[in-house]
Amino acid sequence: MNINNLLIKNLRNHIYSEYDFIRGINVLFGKNGVGKTTVLEAISICSISRSFVSTSDMMLVNKDAKDYSVTAKYINDLDVYGQITVSYTSKTKKNITSGSNEKLLPKDIIGEIPTVILSPDHKNITKSSPEFRRQFLNTILSQSNRFYIKKLFELRKVLKNRNILLQRIKLNPKISSDILTEWTNYFIEICTEIIWQRKMFLEEFTPYFLESYNIISEEKEDVSLSYQINGINEEIETIEQLKEELKKRSEKILEAEISRGMTLFGAQKDDLKIMINGGNSRDFASQGQHKTLLIALKFAEFKYLLEAKRETPIILLDDIFSELDIDRVSKVISLLSESSAQIFITSTETSFINSNINLDKKLIEIKVNDDL
């Protein structure tokens, strides 16, 4: 996959910017605050329908405008051309169209341009709360599995409705429990599918991760990945067993859910456990180990998507020089370049890149001013 051209209108401080890219390494350089990361955000919006930075679409609109739009023109590994335009206004919300002006939904474009992103915020995957690891799982599975993304959208809707119902029952206990039972059964069905897909994914993904960690790490360490179902300690061997355990869990905490007016179990509370030398990485990994784990996860993500999609993902590396030492940066770029991936790197300077990356590259100076 290669993005040939990117057009940005009113996205943060980019009033009107257009860029042509090469198949190799594209280095976006310039001073802090000129909008380098915003270019990567525009690519992200066209590939996964949202920015990789935690923010709302409204906050992405330039301060002097009422809407934004981004258009990516691309060619896949089979030399088939495509185009995706994503626009947003506060009134009509997000609008997505193809090159033939066909209206699309976010779930239609996610995975069309497979993308792997590494930014400073991604350090939370190994260091912080479970939501960041669930997001990591969701991003990979959404790009590689249409069934999964459908269920993920369903989960969000059902969870919202079930929480509203629990809040109403909390205020009015006379509401029929039959309604809650229906929503709970529906919720369990969806959670069963999502959790099972995550568990099956980890079985396929873990070998990529272990291989990547061994290549990147200079020390031999024992690392592993496992899926942790919130509130369920039993070893799950079948999807039927999983569904039954979720039912038991729902019955056990029903009173607590009504008391608090919210759902207290389900796929939205699970975790990806990352272990190193017998301890949880979140608590026991050193700074260097955290960085190596993150690189290994991202490189494994690239290899997994490459195999699952039969399409070479594009790579977005945002400000990695501030988080990774030179040796690790060199390893990342060297490993990814071996797979002929199109890579985008943001940097405030180019001396290291010019001195250490002897590959096809294009230096693109970003000169946009008045960063929000």
Summary of the structure (lengths in Angstrom):
residues: 372
radius of gyration: 22.0
end to end distance: 31.0
largest distance: 72.3
contacts: 1174
relative contact order: 0.18
helix: 49%
strand: 22%
